[in-house]
Amino acid sequence: MRTFGEAPPPPTFFERLTASLSKTGLGAVLTKRKLDADTLAELEEALVKADMGGAQAKAIAAAVAKGRYDAEISAAELKDVLAREIAALLGPVEKPLLLDDSRKPFVILVAGVNGSGKTTTIGKMAKRLAESGAKVTLAAGDTFRAAAIEQLRVWADRAKAEFVATKTGGDAAGLAFEGLEKARANGSDVLLIDTAGRLQNKAGLMAELEKIGRVLKKLDADAPHAVLLVLDATTGQNALSQVEAFGASVPLTGLVMTKLDGTAKGGILVALAARFGLPVHYIGVGEGEDDLQPFRAQGFAKALVGLEQAEGTP
């Protein structure tokens, strides 16, 4: 019980995610009482508008209708069924980012288009890793933007991490090489390498990303040990072409979805899971240090359809 005048507790991560994803348009469909052809057509259309793509929308609607067609169904039941079907599709990509202790430092290369939230994501990851007891080095490989270098320096201070940078416009591959040398020398468990934001259709910039990978292998034949692509959820279906393009340049091992607190509808994660099957390690709903959380398929599916989170569920 709160005393009069006391501020209400801040919304939880799940509450914020649910509020953000409430604009999918699924809510109106889920108030229907009969699972007839019209309701299923509306459901399929709403799923497409939620960025799930036509094929996945059709498959989910068909799964929801199986054994229930033309039957009376409450909104709560329909939400529950839909959440279960979506969670089943997302379950295989719910995988934590695991660090191999035999590889020290464990090298994580982080890529993404301009404005995807890469640098902020790296900073948040560094803080989480440091809080878990890992020694971290951050390499400011976005050498095109002085602001990105300074932003990462601030995050390094927050995480009490080592920091490696070069002058603005310096060679990104050379900086990555230096970052790995220094991370080895200072005994870091993890090296996180930022890269310049690049459009997936710019061949020169994509070639530079490939070069970073090649240069790292001169010091460690297996590096980078993880390559994460940061995706802005508000780009919707464009995220599919980003994964294709970046995956052609570097071997992607996992995804991070940011900006689910913006105009994003969230369903793009379902489309990505179906198309690529890449692990989704984290999702983000804001700029705060704790606004990057491990991806949980069940919790995300519930948020997508507006189900209340049961206490203790992910």
C-alpha positions, 0 to 999 in steps of 0.5 A: 500500500502506498501512502498518499502523495507517494509516486507510483512505482515505475513501470516494469520492463514488461509493462513498458514493452506491452504498452509499446506493442499495444499498437499492433492492432491485434487488440481490436480483432481479439475482442471478437466472440466467434472464430469465423472466416471474417475474424480469421481474415481480420486476424491475418491482416492485423498480423501482417500490419504487425510486421510478421509478413504474409507467410507467417501471418497465414501460418499463425492464423491457420494454427489458431483456427485449427480445431476451433473454426467457427466456434465461440471463443472469448477474447482472453482465450483467443489471446492465450492461443495466439500468444502460445502460437507466437511463442512457439515460433519464437522459442527456438531463437530465444538463446542467451549470449554465451561466452566461451571461457576458453577464448580469452578475450572473447571477441564480440563484433557489433554491426548495424546500420546508422541509428540502430542503437549500436553504441548504446547497446554495446555500452549496456552490454559492457555494464551487464558483463562487468556487473557479472564479474567479467573484465571488459575492453571496449574498442571504439571502431566507429571512427567516422563519428567523434560523438560515437567515440566519446559516447562509448568512452562514457559507457566505458567509464560507467562499466569500469571497462578498459577503452581503446580509441583512435583519431576520428577518421582513423583505420577501423580495422587497425583499431580493432587489431589494437583493441585485441592486442590491448585486451590480451595484454590487460587480461580482459575476458571480453572485447566488444568492438563497435563499428561504424553505422553503415547502410547495407547497400554501400559496398565499400563500407561492407567491405570494411566490415569484412576487413575488420574480421580478416585483421582480427584473425591475424591475432586469433584465427577464430575471432571474432567469436560472436558477431551481433547485428543490432536492428532498429525495430521501427524499420519493420520489414527492412530488417530482413534485407539488413540481416541478408546483407550483413550476413553476406559480409560477416558470419552473424551469430545473433541479433539484438532488437532495439527501439521497441519503445518507439513506433515498432510493432514487434512482429518483425521478430517473428518474421526474422525467426522464420527466415533466418533462425538466428538467436535473438539475445537481447531486446531494448525498450529505451535508453536507460542502463537497464532497458536492454534485457535478455529476449524471452519468447513467452513474455514477448508473445504475451506483450505482443497480444496484450496479455497480462504478465503472470507473476514469475513468468519470463 
